[in-house]
Amino acid sequence: MSNKRQLDDAGLDKLLAEAGIDPATGVTAYEELSEGTFNTVYRILRPAGDLMLKLSPDPAAPVLSYEQGLIQTETEFYRAARGKVPVPEVVHAGDDFLLMTALPGTTWFSATEPLDRPRLRRDLGGLVAELHKITNGGFGYPQKGLVDSWDKAFLAMIDDILRDASHFDVELPCRAEQIRAKVLARREKLLGVQTASLIHFDLWDGNILVEDGRITGLIDGERAFWGDPTAEFVSLTLFSELDDDLLEGYGAPVDRELLALYRVYLYLIMVIEATPRGYDGPENEQRSRRVRRHLLRELDALS
């Protein structure tokens, strides 16, 4: 099962025309990209410069609570970050699609060129530090509505994902009340976050572009929110520990207790999203065991 939806050439032509681009004279070809399991992405080949088109899932497809309206959030992320860090330029945005410029490079995850990983991790830390200088007066997911404090925003995020677990009948390693209690026990720490920074929250190697030994883009900003910079380090160190190179480039310490709390949140998402997305087979079983193992480790760290 897949939530992704496809358009034929006529449908793609229509969207381009809506964006003010004549497909008859400005487009060489459409190429659907195979990466990703949520949105559908097309590369639009043009002599004037390639574009990327992202389509949101079928409206009838089951999604998690926070996954509604992600196209609007990705649009906000790029517009806020443009000029501060390398992100695509928004060409046109609709209710269920986003047209943007294509950036040079391939994903770090798929790169075949030799890479100086320590230097790139330092560079990445510096880019993240610049990203976090972008701030807002409210906290939370843009598509859900912002609130006036980070503790309220994060507790709402936890409540939503725990309701999703119940809705999709996903068994968790401990009761929802216990997980929620671990958040409430750290409310004072959450209240200490006074500034809402722009958080990408999905900066694994598959969403970082590289070319000629440098970082050329941060992409897929649809899961962004305004909140605690510490939360960024969850995806930056997915299934691994904080590394000195990243921290050196970032130039600030990371609260390990809050990091464990935010890791719990992401691992909950990863456990629960497998059901509405219809993941199955041996590969998913292996992935599920790995995520649950890390989820239990972080829950234990918060005991």
N, C-alpha and C positions, 0 to 999 in steps of 0.2 A: 504494500500500500504506500502511496505517496501523496503528500499534500500539494505537490507542485502542479502548476498548470502551464500548458503550452499554448502558444499562439501560432497560427500559420502566417505566411508572408503578408497576406491581406490585413490580418489583425495588427501585425507589427507596423505595416505601412500607415495604418490609421492612427496609431499612437504617435508615430513620428510626425505626422501631419498636424496632430493636436499640439505638438511641441514647436511647430513652425518650421519643420524641416521637410523639404520635398523629397520623398524617397525615390522618386523617378530619376532625379538628377544627382542626389547626394550620397546614395548608398550603393556600395559594391556587392555586399553580401551580409547575411545574418548567420551568426554561429552561436548555437546554444552551448553553454559551458556545462560540463558534467559535474563539477564540484558543487557541494552543498546539498542539503536535504530538506530545506524549508522553502526558500524562494526559488524562482526560476530566473536565470541570468542569461542574457544574450549579449554577445559582442557584435556591434554594428560597425562593419568595415566601411570606411569612407576615405576618399583622398584628402579631405580637409581635416582628418583626425578621427580616430576611432572613438566610439561612444560605448557605454555600457548601459543596458536596460535591465532593471530588476523588477520582476512581477511578484506581488504578494501571492500567497496560496489561495486556492479556491475558497471563497467565503463560507462554503458549507463544510470545509474540512475542520476536524477537531483540533484545537490549539490550546495552549496554556493561557492562563488569564493575562499574563503580561505580554503575550505575543500578539495581541490585537492592536492594530495600528502601528506596526513596526516601521512601515515605509515612512510615515510622518516623522518618527523618531530618528531614523537614519538621515532624513533630509535635514532635520534640525542639527544633528551632530556635525554633518559636513559644513553647513553654513556657519556654525559656531567655530569650528576648528580651522576653516580655510584661512590660509595666510600665516597660521601659527605652526602647524605641522603639515606634512604632505598628505593631503586627502583629495579625493575627486572634487571637481567643481560641479555643482548642481546645474543642469541645463534646463530641466523641467520636472516638476513633481505633480503627480495626480493623487487621487485617493488610494489607488492600489498599484501604482507604478512609480518608478524613479528613473529618470534619464540623467546620466552623468558622464563626465569625461573619463576616458581610459588612461590610467597611469602606466608608465613604463615599468618593466620588470615582471618577474614571476614570483609566486609565493615562496617565502623562505622554506616552507615545508617541502616544496617540490623542486627547489633549485638544484641544479646539477653542477654549477660552477663551484670551485673551491671558495670557501668563505672563512674569513677570520672571525670566528664566532665570539671570542672575548671582546674584540673591538666593536663588533656589531651590537653586542649586548650593552656595552657602555653607551653607544650611540642611541640605542633604543631607550635606555634609561633617561637620557637627556631629552629625547622627544616626548616621553611620557611626562617628564617634569614640566615641559612647556604646555602640554595638553592640560595639565592640572591647574595651570595659572588661569585658565578660562573658567569663570565662575558665574553663578546665578543666584538670584534671591530666594529660590525655592529648592526643595529636595524631592527626589524620587524620579520615577519614570515620566517623561513628558506625556506619553499617551494615556497615562492613568490620572494625571493631574498632580501638580506639585503641592507640597505641604511646607510648613514653616520650620520644621526641625528634622534632623536626620534620624533620631530615634523613632519618630512617628512613621517616616518613610520606610525605614528598614523593617519595622515590625509589620507594616502593611504588606511589604514584599514577602515576608515569611508567611504571613497569614494566607496570602493568595496561593503560594505554592503548596502549602499544607492542604488547603481546600481542593486544589487540583489533584493532589494525591488521593483524597477521598472520592472526588468526582470520577476519576479514572480507575478507581479501585486498585491502587498501587500499594503494595505492602512495604512499609518502611521498617528500618532496623530497630526503631524505638517509637513509642507513642508520640503523636503530634504534640500533645501537651508538654511532654518532656523537652522537645526541641524548642518550643515556644518559651518555656521557662528559662532555657539557657540564654535566650535573647534578653528576656526581661531582667535576668541577673546581671546583665552588662549594660543596662540602660544608662547608667551614669557615664560610662565610657562613650556610648553613642552620643549622648548629649554634649560631650566634649568636642564633637565635630561641629564647628560653628560656621564653616564656609562650604557651600555646595560647589564642588569642582566637577568638571566634565569628565565622566568616566566612560571609557569605551566598553570595558568588561568582557571583551572577547578577543584579546590580543594574544592568541596563540600563533604559532609560526605560519599557520594557513591564512592568516589575515594580515600578514606583513609582507610587503613586496620588496624585493631586492634586485639590484642590477649593478654590474661592474663593482661589486664589493661594497655597495652602500645601500641604505634603506631608501626606497623610492616612494613608499606609500603605506598608509594605514587604512585598511578597507573594512567593509561590512560593519559599519557602526550602528546597526539596527538595534542592538541590545544595550545601547548607551543609557545612562541615567546621570542625574546630578546628585553627588554624594561624597562619601569619604574616599580620598585618594588611596587609602590602604586597600580598598576593594579591588583596585586595578591589578594588584599583584597576584590575584587568584589565577587568572588566565595567563598572566605572564610567567607563572611557575606551575602550570598545570601538571599535576602528578609528580612534581619535583620540589626541591627546596629553593629558597632564595639564594641567588648567587651573588658573589662579591662584585662581579663586573656590572651587573644590572644596577645594584645599589650604588656603586661608585658613580655611574652615569646619572642616576636619579638625584643623588646628592642629599638625601634625607633618610632618616631611619624609618622602619616599618614596625608597627605595633603587632607583635606576633599573636597576641590573644584575639585581637579584632580580625586579623588575617584568618585565623582558624574559624571564626564565626562566619566570615564571608565565604570561606571554602565550603562550609556546611551548606550554605545557600546554593552555591553553584552545583555542588554534587547532588543536592535534592532535585534541582532542575534536570540534571543529566539522567538521574534515575527515573524521574516521572515522565519526561518527554518521550521516552522510548515507546510508551503505550499509545498515545494519540498518533504518533508517527508510524506505528506499525512495524517497528524494528523486530526482526526475528532471525533465526538461524544461529549457527555456532559462533560466528563473529560477534553478534550482538550479545550472546551469552557470556563470552569472554569479556567484552566491554562492560557489561553489567556487573560482573564479579569484581572487576577492577575498580569501578566507580564506587560500588558499595563498600569495598574494603577501605578506600580512602575516606569515604563518608564516616564510617565507624571510627577510623583513626582520629579524625578531627572532632567528632562528638566526644570521644574519650578525652581528648586534650582539653575540652571545655568542662570536664567534670570537676 
